[in-house]
Amino acid sequence: MMCAPTAPTALDPSSRQLRPRHASAARNLVHRHPIGFAWIVLALCAALQPALAQSLQHYRLAVQGSGQVEVYVNGHYIGRSAEASRLELHARYLQAGENVIALRASKGVGSAPFVMAELGGDIGRLGSSALWRVQSTPAGLDWTQPGFEASGWPQASVVGVAVPAGFPADGPALGVWSAAAGDATVALRARIWLPAGSARLPTGFARNTTGGAGGDVVTVDTREGLAAALCSSVQGNTCTDHTPRIIKVAGTIDFTGSEGSATRPGCDYSSCPAPLANERLVMLNPQDTHCDGRPVFDVTYDAAGNNPLRVGSNKTLLGVGNDAVLRGKGLRIGNGADNVIIRNLTFERINSGIIFVGDAISISDASRVWIDHNRFNRIGRQFIVTGYGAAKDITISWNDFDGRNEISHYCNGRHYWNLLLLGNGDAISLYNNWIRHFAGRAPDAGAGGDQLSLLHIAGNLFEDGYWHALDIGRPVRALVEGNTFHTVSVPILNGGDPGFVWADKEPPSGGHQSLCGQWLGRTCVGNPLLEQAQGWQDNFRSDLIVLGDFSGHSDALDRPSPEPAQAAALMVPFLAGPGHLGNGQIVLDDVVFNNGFEP
């Protein structure tokens, strides 16, 4: 345990400054009096460096390459692997906030050079990928330090290499190198924001969710097994299975074609030039007006996608590893269901390109639901939708909402429908999600009822938005803070019947911070705007009623302060989506936390 320096400098690999003279004595003290020693160290840190960022403990770094790899954290050399061998070490000098992980790697004797790195800790696992920057090794070591300008470096190239034996399996790390396979040495660099919290437990409105804690743990890999584990008993349209159960999904469970096809009247809802395909819509009933003015014809779709799996109360649904997939069918949580956790899954290909015959997750008349670290792609309509029944105490966190699709409403490869939160007595936290390649409704909230709804949108990265991100209608009160809008045309839509929004561009004014302190007991965090897209509109507004309603209708723990404004862009892409948790991370007190490194 040590105090990490606020402005670390690069150290020579041979430096003895990394090996304190009394390290063995310190280790003995830790083993004999771990709690007391921790308090002594914390007190010394506070006294000697009062402005020090909080250091992160228990983070491990695994590195392997085709040749030798030197490892630096925030400018400090921490270790070096032997030729083509694995190195696993304590990631010293990390701190809550901005960090730089840097690797200097040699090609080695093989013909296919690569480097693979994975960092694991309380917030989960992150790994080498195309998000890292690469360069032929520059002179000196300035590039290993925070503050070095590497935005001009190209992104790393992903190399198709199998995970080496002994390297942490089922994680997000990919083999990477420069685009020039002949480079003898490369410098790899990742600028990452690490939050001070943990991925173990939900925050926000769903903070009291426990899912299947205390129940049987079952692993399923068949359609029938999954359906029975989620809901073993039904009365009418209501799942009556309230037995606590932890359900682990292994591999891909594919419902496509399992229930045959169905045909209903519909129409082309977009008209796209070849080779693009038209988005189609299936009419809800004969009175449906969506196809007015369009030729109506029979549309055939996959029946399974329009028949979601029921989810009972007290259930945890957890993907195993980084490749658990639910394909062709979504989930329905409703009719009084309570206490549900859904984590580490990919939801994909539910009647893609056909509207009204399949959502990934629907929630209505349900409470305490945590949807965390999932990926959504190629869904016919909504990734997540709440209905006319209240969705209370919901947290949607660390998900990858990937809108890339060959079939799109505006013929531009970006999904339009995304998230629909109808807003009828809802209480929803939308935290640290990656919402990308979208063309609207991210989310569309409101117009679903007349009951006050609270929506806390914080720490998300909205990226590549062709049209609007937020469309807030009545009766929703939206507290919007700490989100980064990167190349988004309309961060907040100013619709015909707008709801109430408190959203400041970064930085907030002093007067607004005073109001946040008065009503919320803390400051608010501004929303950075990066590379504003063509047609950008400034609809940010600060409706004081939002602060009043959040103060009067929620506990302070329901609306925690997000990370600082600059964090989302450096944090969310590295940690959102499946594959970042580890096989055993089910989060609850009676289940062992495991991120691939902890004993």
C-alpha positions as CSV (number, residue, x, y, z in Angstrom):
1,M,0.0,0.0,0.0
2,M,1.4,3.4,-0.9
3,C,0.4,7.0,-1.7
4,A,0.4,7.4,-5.5
5,P,2.1,10.6,-6.6
6,T,-0.1,13.3,-8.2
7,A,2.3,13.9,-11.0
8,P,4.2,10.7,-11.6
9,T,7.4,10.7,-13.6
10,A,8.8,7.9,-15.7
11,L,11.4,5.7,-14.0
12,D,14.2,3.7,-15.6
13,P,13.4,0.0,-15.4
14,S,16.5,-0.6,-13.3
15,S,15.6,2.1,-10.7
16,R,15.7,0.8,-7.1
17,Q,13.2,3.5,-6.1
18,L,10.6,0.8,-6.8
19,R,11.9,-1.5,-4.0
20,P,11.6,0.3,-0.6
21,R,14.3,-0.8,1.8
22,H,11.7,-1.8,4.4
23,A,9.3,-3.5,2.1
24,S,9.5,-6.8,4.0
25,A,8.9,-5.1,7.4
26,A,5.8,-3.4,5.9
27,R,4.5,-6.7,4.6
28,N,4.9,-8.2,8.1
29,L,3.0,-5.3,9.6
30,V,0.2,-5.7,7.1
31,H,-0.2,-9.4,7.9
32,R,-0.1,-8.8,11.7
33,H,-2.3,-5.7,11.9
34,P,-4.0,-5.2,8.5
35,I,-6.7,-2.8,9.6
36,G,-4.5,-0.7,11.8
37,F,-1.8,-0.5,9.2
38,A,-4.4,0.6,6.6
39,W,-5.5,3.4,8.8
40,I,-1.9,4.5,9.5
41,V,-1.1,4.6,5.8
42,L,-4.3,6.5,5.0
43,A,-3.5,9.0,7.7
44,L,0.0,9.5,6.4
45,C,-1.3,9.9,2.9
46,A,-3.8,12.5,4.1
47,A,-1.2,14.4,6.0
48,L,1.5,14.3,3.4
49,Q,-0.6,14.8,0.3
50,P,-3.9,16.4,1.1
51,A,-4.8,16.9,-2.6
52,L,-3.9,13.3,-3.6
53,A,-6.4,11.5,-5.8
54,Q,-7.7,8.3,-4.1
55,S,-5.4,5.4,-4.9
56,L,-6.9,2.1,-6.1
57,Q,-5.9,-1.1,-4.4
58,H,-6.3,-4.7,-5.5
59,Y,-6.0,-4.1,-9.2
60,R,-4.0,-6.6,-11.1
61,L,-2.5,-6.3,-14.6
62,A,-1.7,-9.3,-16.8
63,V,0.4,-8.8,-19.9
64,Q,1.7,-11.1,-22.6
65,G,3.2,-10.5,-26.1
66,S,5.1,-12.2,-28.8
67,G,8.2,-10.6,-27.4
68,Q,9.3,-8.7,-24.3
69,V,6.9,-6.2,-22.8
70,E,7.7,-3.3,-20.4
71,V,4.7,-2.0,-18.4
72,Y,4.2,1.5,-17.1
73,V,1.4,2.9,-15.0
74,N,1.1,6.7,-14.9
75,G,4.7,7.1,-15.9
76,H,6.1,4.6,-13.4
77,Y,7.8,1.4,-14.6
78,I,6.2,-1.5,-12.8
79,G,7.5,-4.6,-14.5
80,R,8.8,-6.4,-17.6
81,S,7.9,-9.8,-19.1
82,A,10.5,-12.2,-20.4
83,E,10.4,-13.0,-24.0
84,A,6.9,-14.3,-25.0
85,S,5.9,-15.0,-21.5
86,R,3.1,-13.9,-19.3
87,L,3.5,-11.2,-16.6
88,E,1.0,-10.7,-13.9
89,L,1.6,-8.0,-11.3
90,H,0.0,-5.6,-8.9
91,A,-0.9,-2.4,-10.8
92,R,0.7,0.1,-8.6
93,Y,0.3,3.8,-9.0
94,L,-3.3,3.6,-10.2
95,Q,-5.7,6.1,-8.8
96,A,-9.4,6.9,-9.0
97,G,-9.7,9.2,-11.9
98,E,-7.5,9.5,-15.0
99,N,-4.8,7.0,-15.6
100,V,-2.4,6.0,-18.4
101,I,-1.5,2.4,-19.0
102,A,1.5,2.2,-21.3
103,L,3.4,-0.8,-22.8
104,R,6.7,-0.9,-24.7
105,A,6.8,-4.2,-26.7
106,S,9.2,-5.9,-28.9
107,K,8.2,-8.1,-31.8
108,G,10.1,-11.2,-30.7
109,V,11.1,-14.0,-33.0
110,G,7.6,-14.9,-34.2
111,S,6.2,-13.8,-37.6
112,A,2.9,-12.5,-36.0
113,P,3.6,-9.9,-33.4
114,F,1.0,-9.1,-30.7
115,V,0.5,-7.7,-27.2
116,M,-2.4,-8.6,-24.9
117,A,-3.1,-6.8,-21.6
118,E,-5.9,-7.0,-19.1
119,L,-6.5,-4.9,-16.0
120,G,-8.9,-6.3,-13.3
121,G,-10.2,-4.8,-10.1
122,D,-13.3,-3.6,-8.2
123,I,-14.8,-2.0,-11.3
124,G,-14.4,-5.1,-13.4
125,R,-12.0,-6.0,-16.2
126,L,-10.7,-3.9,-19.2
127,G,-8.4,-5.1,-21.9
128,S,-6.3,-4.1,-24.9
129,S,-8.4,-3.3,-27.9
130,A,-8.7,-0.9,-30.8
131,L,-9.4,1.8,-28.3
132,W,-5.7,1.8,-27.4
133,R,-3.3,4.1,-29.3
134,V,-0.1,2.7,-30.9
135,Q,3.1,4.2,-32.3
136,S,6.5,3.0,-33.3
137,T,8.4,3.4,-30.1
138,P,9.3,7.1,-29.6
139,A,12.5,8.3,-28.0
140,G,12.4,8.8,-24.2
141,L,9.5,7.9,-21.9
142,D,7.4,11.0,-21.9
143,W,4.6,9.1,-23.7
144,T,4.1,6.9,-20.7
145,Q,3.0,9.8,-18.5
146,P,-0.4,11.5,-18.0
147,G,-0.6,14.8,-20.0
148,F,1.3,13.5,-23.0
149,E,-0.7,14.3,-26.2
150,A,-1.3,11.1,-28.1
151,S,-4.6,11.9,-29.8
152,G,-2.7,11.9,-33.1
153,W,-1.4,8.4,-32.7
154,P,-3.4,5.8,-34.7
155,Q,-5.6,3.3,-33.1
156,A,-4.2,-0.1,-32.4
157,S,-4.8,-2.9,-34.9
158,V,-6.6,-6.0,-33.5
159,V,-4.6,-9.1,-34.3
160,G,-6.4,-12.4,-34.6
161,V,-4.5,-14.4,-31.9
162,A,-5.7,-17.0,-29.5
163,V,-5.6,-16.2,-25.8
164,P,-2.3,-17.6,-24.5
165,A,-2.3,-20.4,-22.0
166,G,-2.5,-19.1,-18.5
167,F,-3.7,-15.7,-19.5
168,P,-7.0,-14.7,-17.9
169,A,-9.7,-16.3,-19.9
170,D,-13.2,-15.0,-21.0
171,G,-12.2,-11.4,-20.6
172,P,-12.2,-8.3,-22.9
173,A,-8.5,-8.4,-23.8
174,L,-7.6,-8.6,-27.5
175,G,-4.3,-9.1,-29.2
176,V,-3.1,-5.8,-30.7
177,W,-0.2,-4.4,-32.6
178,S,0.5,-1.5,-35.0
179,A,-0.8,-1.7,-38.6
180,A,2.8,-2.5,-39.7
181,A,3.5,-6.1,-38.7
182,G,7.1,-5.5,-39.4
183,D,7.6,-2.9,-36.6
184,A,10.3,-4.2,-34.3
185,T,9.0,-2.3,-31.3
186,V,5.8,-0.4,-30.5
187,A,4.5,1.8,-27.8
188,L,0.9,1.1,-26.8
189,R,-1.0,3.5,-24.6
190,A,-4.5,3.7,-23.1
191,R,-5.9,6.8,-21.3
192,I,-8.5,5.5,-18.9
193,W,-10.7,6.9,-16.2
194,L,-11.2,4.5,-13.3
195,P,-14.2,5.3,-11.0
196,A,-13.7,5.0,-7.3
197,G,-16.6,2.6,-6.9
198,S,-17.2,-1.0,-7.6
199,A,-19.1,-3.2,-10.1
200,R,-20.3,-5.5,-7.4
201,L,-23.6,-3.8,-6.4
202,P,-26.2,-1.6,-8.1
203,T,-26.4,2.1,-7.5
204,G,-29.2,4.6,-8.0
205,F,-32.8,3.7,-7.8
206,A,-32.2,-0.1,-8.0
207,R,-29.6,0.0,-5.2
208,N,-31.7,-2.4,-3.0
209,T,-32.0,-5.0,-5.7
210,T,-30.6,-8.5,-4.7
211,G,-32.0,-10.7,-7.5
212,G,-31.7,-14.4,-6.8
213,A,-29.4,-14.1,-3.8
214,G,-29.6,-17.1,-1.6
215,G,-31.3,-19.3,-4.2
216,D,-30.0,-22.2,-6.3
217,V,-27.4,-21.5,-8.9
218,V,-28.3,-23.2,-12.2
219,T,-26.5,-23.1,-15.6
220,V,-28.6,-23.3,-18.7
221,D,-27.7,-23.7,-22.3
222,T,-31.0,-24.6,-23.9
223,R,-34.1,-22.7,-24.8
224,E,-36.3,-24.9,-22.6
225,G,-33.9,-24.7,-19.6
226,L,-33.7,-20.9,-19.8
227,A,-37.5,-20.5,-20.0
228,A,-38.1,-22.8,-17.0
229,A,-35.4,-21.2,-14.9
230,L,-36.8,-17.7,-15.5
231,C,-40.4,-18.7,-14.8
232,S,-41.5,-22.1,-13.7
233,S,-45.1,-21.3,-13.1
234,V,-47.7,-19.1,-14.8
235,Q,-51.2,-18.0,-14.0
236,G,-52.9,-16.3,-17.0
237,N,-50.3,-13.8,-18.2
238,T,-48.5,-13.5,-14.9
239,C,-45.4,-15.4,-13.8
240,T,-46.0,-16.7,-10.3
241,D,-42.5,-18.0,-9.8
242,H,-41.0,-16.0,-6.9
243,T,-38.3,-18.5,-5.9
244,P,-34.9,-17.0,-5.6
245,R,-32.6,-18.3,-8.4
246,I,-29.3,-17.4,-10.0
247,I,-29.4,-18.4,-13.7
248,K,-26.1,-18.6,-15.6
249,V,-26.3,-18.6,-19.4
250,A,-23.5,-20.4,-21.2
251,G,-22.8,-19.8,-24.9
252,T,-25.6,-18.8,-27.3
253,I,-29.2,-19.6,-26.8
254,D,-30.9,-19.0,-30.2
255,F,-34.7,-18.8,-30.4
256,T,-34.7,-17.8,-34.1
257,G,-37.1,-20.0,-36.0
258,S,-38.0,-22.1,-32.9
259,E,-41.7,-21.1,-32.9
260,G,-42.2,-20.8,-36.6
261,S,-43.2,-17.6,-38.5
262,A,-46.2,-15.4,-38.4
263,T,-47.8,-13.0,-40.9
264,R,-49.7,-9.8,-40.3
265,P,-50.5,-6.7,-42.4
266,G,-47.8,-4.0,-42.5
267,C,-45.9,-1.7,-44.7
268,D,-42.5,-0.3,-45.6
269,Y,-41.8,2.3,-42.9
270,S,-38.7,3.7,-44.7
271,S,-37.7,3.8,-48.4
272,C,-34.0,3.2,-48.8
273,P,-32.0,2.9,-52.0
274,A,-30.3,-0.3,-52.9
275,P,-28.3,-2.1,-51.6
276,L,-29.9,-0.9,-48.3
277,A,-33.1,-2.5,-47.1
278,N,-36.4,-0.9,-46.1
279,E,-37.4,-0.9,-42.5
280,R,-40.8,-2.6,-42.2
281,L,-43.7,-2.1,-39.7
282,V,-46.3,-4.7,-38.6
283,M,-49.6,-3.0,-37.7
284,L,-50.7,-3.5,-34.1
285,N,-54.4,-3.7,-35.0
286,P,-56.8,-2.7,-37.8
287,Q,-57.1,0.8,-36.4
288,D,-53.3,1.3,-36.4
289,T,-52.5,4.5,-38.4
290,H,-48.8,4.0,-38.8
291,C,-49.2,2.7,-42.4
292,D,-51.6,5.5,-43.5
293,G,-50.5,6.7,-47.0
294,R,-48.3,3.6,-47.5
295,P,-49.1,0.5,-49.4
296,V,-50.2,-2.3,-47.0
297,F,-49.0,-5.9,-47.6
298,D,-48.5,-9.0,-45.5
299,V,-45.3,-9.0,-43.5
300,T,-43.8,-12.2,-42.3
301,Y,-41.7,-12.2,-39.1
302,D,-40.2,-14.7,-36.7
303,A,-42.8,-15.6,-34.1
304,A,-40.4,-16.2,-31.2
305,G,-39.3,-12.5,-31.3
306,N,-42.8,-11.4,-30.6
307,N,-43.2,-13.8,-27.7
308,P,-40.7,-12.7,-25.0
309,L,-39.7,-14.9,-22.1
310,R,-41.5,-14.1,-18.8
311,V,-39.2,-13.3,-15.8
312,G,-40.3,-14.1,-12.3
313,S,-39.4,-12.2,-9.1
314,N,-36.1,-12.7,-7.3
315,K,-34.1,-13.8,-10.3
316,T,-30.5,-13.1,-11.4
317,L,-29.8,-13.8,-15.1
318,L,-26.0,-13.7,-15.7
319,G,-24.0,-14.4,-18.8
320,V,-20.9,-16.6,-18.3
321,G,-17.7,-15.2,-19.7
322,N,-17.7,-12.8,-22.6
323,D,-19.8,-14.6,-25.2
324,A,-23.2,-15.4,-23.6
325,V,-25.9,-14.5,-26.1
326,L,-29.7,-14.4,-26.1
327,R,-30.7,-14.3,-29.8
328,G,-34.1,-14.0,-31.4
329,K,-36.2,-13.5,-28.2
330,G,-36.3,-10.9,-25.5
331,L,-37.5,-10.7,-21.9
332,R,-40.7,-9.4,-20.2
333,I,-40.6,-8.2,-16.6
334,G,-44.1,-7.2,-15.5
335,N,-47.3,-8.0,-13.8
336,G,-45.9,-7.2,-10.3
337,A,-42.5,-8.8,-10.8
338,D,-39.9,-7.6,-8.3
339,N,-36.2,-7.9,-7.7
340,V,-34.6,-8.9,-11.0
341,I,-30.9,-8.7,-12.1
342,I,-29.8,-9.1,-15.8
343,R,-26.1,-8.9,-16.4
344,N,-23.3,-9.7,-18.9
345,L,-25.5,-10.8,-21.8
346,T,-25.7,-9.9,-25.5
347,F,-29.3,-9.4,-26.8
348,E,-29.3,-9.6,-30.6
349,R,-31.3,-10.2,-33.8
350,I,-34.9,-10.0,-32.6
351,N,-36.8,-9.4,-35.9
352,S,-34.2,-6.9,-36.9
353,G,-35.6,-4.3,-39.3
354,I,-39.3,-5.1,-38.4
355,I,-41.1,-2.7,-36.0
356,F,-43.6,-3.8,-33.3
357,V,-42.7,-7.5,-33.2
358,G,-40.0,-7.7,-30.6
359,D,-38.1,-5.7,-28.0
360,A,-35.1,-6.9,-26.1
361,I,-36.3,-6.1,-22.6
362,S,-39.7,-4.7,-21.6
363,I,-40.6,-3.6,-18.1
364,S,-44.1,-2.7,-16.9
365,D,-45.7,-2.8,-13.5
366,A,-42.4,-4.0,-12.0
367,S,-39.9,-2.9,-9.4
368,R,-36.3,-3.3,-8.4
369,V,-34.7,-4.2,-11.7
370,W,-30.9,-3.9,-12.4
371,I,-29.9,-4.2,-16.1
372,D,-26.1,-4.0,-16.2
373,H,-23.1,-4.7,-18.5
374,N,-25.2,-6.0,-21.4
375,R,-24.9,-5.4,-25.2
376,F,-27.9,-4.7,-27.5
377,N,-27.7,-4.8,-31.3
378,R,-30.0,-5.5,-34.2
379,I,-33.3,-5.4,-32.4
380,G,-36.5,-4.7,-34.4
381,R,-37.7,-1.9,-32.1
382,Q,-36.7,-1.0,-28.6
383,F,-33.6,-2.2,-26.8
384,I,-35.4,-1.4,-23.5
385,V,-39.0,-0.2,-23.1
386,T,-41.1,0.5,-20.1
387,G,-44.9,0.2,-20.3
388,Y,-47.9,2.0,-19.0
389,G,-47.5,0.2,-15.7
390,A,-44.9,1.9,-13.4
391,A,-41.3,0.9,-13.6
392,K,-40.1,1.7,-10.1
393,D,-36.5,1.5,-8.8
394,I,-34.8,0.6,-12.0
395,T,-31.1,1.0,-12.8
396,I,-29.8,0.6,-16.3
397,S,-26.0,0.8,-16.1
398,W,-22.8,0.0,-18.1
399,N,-24.6,-1.3,-21.1
400,D,-23.5,-1.1,-24.7
401,F,-26.4,0.1,-26.8
402,D,-24.9,-0.5,-30.3
403,G,-27.2,1.0,-32.9
404,R,-25.3,-0.2,-36.0
405,N,-27.7,-2.0,-38.4
406,E,-27.9,-2.6,-42.1
407,I,-31.6,-1.8,-41.9
408,S,-32.3,1.6,-40.4
409,H,-35.1,4.2,-40.3
410,Y,-33.1,7.0,-42.0
411,C,-31.1,4.7,-44.3
412,N,-27.9,5.6,-42.6
413,G,-27.0,2.5,-40.6
414,R,-28.1,4.0,-37.2
415,H,-31.0,2.6,-35.1
416,Y,-33.8,5.0,-34.4
417,W,-36.0,3.4,-31.7
418,N,-33.4,2.5,-29.0
419,L,-34.9,3.3,-25.5
420,L,-38.6,4.2,-24.8
421,L,-39.4,5.0,-21.2
422,L,-43.0,5.8,-21.1
423,G,-43.0,7.5,-17.7
424,N,-45.9,6.7,-15.5
425,G,-44.8,6.7,-11.9
426,D,-41.3,5.5,-13.0
427,A,-38.1,5.9,-11.1
428,I,-35.1,5.1,-13.4
429,S,-31.4,5.6,-13.2
430,L,-29.5,5.5,-16.5
431,Y,-25.8,5.4,-15.6
432,N,-22.5,4.9,-17.5
433,N,-24.0,3.5,-20.7
434,W,-22.5,3.6,-24.2
435,I,-25.3,4.8,-26.5
436,R,-23.8,4.9,-30.0
437,H,-24.7,5.0,-33.7
438,F,-28.3,6.1,-33.0
439,A,-30.8,8.3,-34.8
440,G,-33.2,9.2,-32.0
441,R,-35.0,8.0,-28.8
442,A,-32.0,7.6,-26.7
443,P,-34.1,7.7,-24.6
444,D,-37.6,8.9,-25.5
445,A,-39.2,9.4,-22.1
446,G,-42.7,10.5,-21.1
447,A,-46.2,10.7,-22.6
448,G,-47.1,7.4,-21.0
449,G,-49.3,8.6,-18.1
450,D,-50.0,11.3,-15.6
451,Q,-47.9,10.1,-12.6
452,L,-44.7,11.9,-11.7
453,S,-41.6,10.1,-13.1
454,L,-38.0,10.6,-12.1
455,L,-35.2,9.9,-14.5
456,H,-31.5,10.4,-13.5
457,I,-29.3,10.3,-16.6
458,A,-25.7,10.4,-15.6
459,G,-22.2,9.5,-16.8
460,N,-23.3,8.1,-20.2
461,L,-21.4,8.5,-23.5
462,F,-23.7,9.4,-26.4
463,E,-21.7,9.0,-29.6
464,D,-22.5,9.4,-33.3
465,G,-26.0,10.6,-33.0
466,Y,-27.6,11.5,-36.3
467,W,-30.6,13.1,-34.6
468,H,-31.7,13.5,-31.0
469,A,-30.5,11.7,-27.9
470,L,-32.9,12.8,-25.2
471,D,-36.6,13.4,-25.9
472,I,-38.1,14.2,-22.5
473,G,-41.9,14.7,-22.3
474,R,-44.4,15.1,-19.5
475,P,-44.7,13.9,-16.7
476,V,-40.9,13.1,-16.5
477,R,-38.4,15.1,-14.5
478,A,-35.0,14.4,-15.9
479,L,-31.8,15.2,-14.0
480,V,-29.1,15.1,-16.7
481,E,-25.4,15.4,-15.6
482,G,-21.9,14.1,-16.4
483,N,-22.9,12.8,-19.8
484,T,-20.6,13.4,-22.8
485,F,-22.3,14.1,-26.2
486,H,-19.8,13.3,-28.9
487,T,-20.8,14.1,-32.5
488,V,-24.5,14.3,-31.6
489,S,-26.8,16.6,-33.6
490,V,-29.4,17.2,-31.0
491,P,-28.4,16.3,-27.4
492,I,-31.9,17.3,-26.1
493,L,-34.9,17.6,-28.3
494,N,-37.3,20.5,-27.7
495,G,-40.5,18.8,-28.6
496,G,-44.1,20.0,-28.7
497,D,-45.0,18.9,-25.1
498,P,-41.6,18.9,-23.4
499,G,-41.1,17.5,-19.9
500,F,-38.8,19.1,-17.4
501,V,-35.0,18.9,-17.6
502,W,-32.1,20.1,-15.5
503,A,-29.1,19.8,-17.8
504,D,-26.1,22.2,-17.8
505,K,-23.4,22.3,-20.4
506,E,-20.0,22.0,-19.0
507,P,-19.1,24.0,-16.9
508,P,-22.3,24.8,-14.9
509,S,-22.7,28.3,-13.7
510,G,-22.0,29.2,-10.1
511,G,-25.7,30.1,-9.6
512,H,-26.8,26.7,-10.8
513,Q,-24.3,25.0,-8.5
514,S,-25.7,27.0,-5.6
515,L,-29.2,25.7,-6.5
516,C,-27.9,22.1,-6.7
517,G,-26.4,22.5,-3.3
518,Q,-29.6,23.9,-1.9
519,W,-31.9,21.2,-3.3
520,L,-29.7,18.1,-3.7
521,G,-27.1,18.7,-1.0
522,R,-24.2,18.5,-3.5
523,T,-23.0,20.1,-6.7
524,C,-24.2,19.0,-10.2
525,V,-21.9,17.9,-12.9
526,G,-22.0,19.5,-16.4
527,N,-22.4,17.7,-19.7
528,P,-19.4,18.1,-22.1
529,L,-20.1,18.6,-25.9
530,L,-17.4,17.1,-28.1
531,E,-17.2,17.7,-31.9
532,Q,-20.7,18.9,-32.3
533,A,-22.4,17.3,-35.3
534,Q,-23.8,19.2,-38.3
535,G,-27.2,20.7,-37.5
536,W,-26.4,20.9,-33.8
537,Q,-29.1,22.5,-31.6
538,D,-28.7,24.0,-28.2
539,N,-31.7,22.9,-26.2
540,F,-30.1,22.6,-22.8
541,R,-32.3,24.0,-20.1
542,S,-32.5,24.1,-16.3
543,D,-36.0,23.7,-15.0
544,L,-35.8,24.2,-11.2
545,I,-38.9,22.0,-10.7
546,V,-36.6,19.0,-11.4
547,L,-34.3,19.7,-8.4
548,G,-37.4,20.2,-6.2
549,D,-39.0,17.0,-7.3
550,F,-35.8,14.9,-6.9
551,S,-35.3,16.4,-3.5
552,G,-38.9,15.7,-2.4
553,H,-39.4,12.3,-4.0
554,S,-36.0,10.5,-3.7
555,D,-33.4,9.7,-1.2
556,A,-29.9,11.1,-1.7
557,L,-28.6,7.5,-2.3
558,D,-31.0,7.2,-5.2
559,R,-29.2,10.0,-7.1
560,P,-25.5,9.7,-6.4
561,S,-23.1,12.3,-7.8
562,P,-21.6,11.0,-11.1
563,E,-17.9,11.0,-11.9
564,P,-16.5,14.4,-13.1
565,A,-17.5,15.8,-16.5
566,Q,-14.5,14.5,-18.4
567,A,-14.9,10.9,-17.1
568,A,-17.5,9.4,-19.4
569,A,-15.4,9.6,-22.6
570,L,-12.4,8.0,-20.9
571,M,-14.3,5.4,-19.0
572,V,-17.4,4.1,-20.6
573,P,-16.0,2.6,-23.9
574,F,-13.4,0.6,-21.8
575,L,-15.9,-0.8,-19.3
576,A,-19.4,-1.0,-20.8
577,G,-21.0,-4.1,-22.2
578,P,-20.4,-7.8,-21.5
579,G,-17.1,-9.5,-20.8
580,H,-16.0,-7.1,-18.1
581,L,-17.2,-8.9,-15.0
582,G,-15.6,-12.3,-14.8
583,N,-17.3,-15.7,-14.5
584,G,-18.2,-15.6,-10.9
585,Q,-19.2,-12.0,-10.4
586,I,-22.8,-12.3,-9.4
587,V,-22.4,-9.4,-6.9
588,L,-24.1,-10.6,-3.8
589,D,-22.8,-11.2,-0.3
590,D,-23.2,-14.9,-0.3
591,V,-21.5,-15.4,-3.7
592,V,-17.8,-15.0,-4.2
593,F,-16.7,-12.0,-6.3
594,N,-14.3,-13.0,-9.0
595,N,-12.8,-10.9,-11.7
596,G,-10.2,-13.3,-12.9
597,F,-7.4,-12.1,-10.5
598,E,-8.7,-12.2,-6.9
599,P,-7.9,-15.4,-5.0
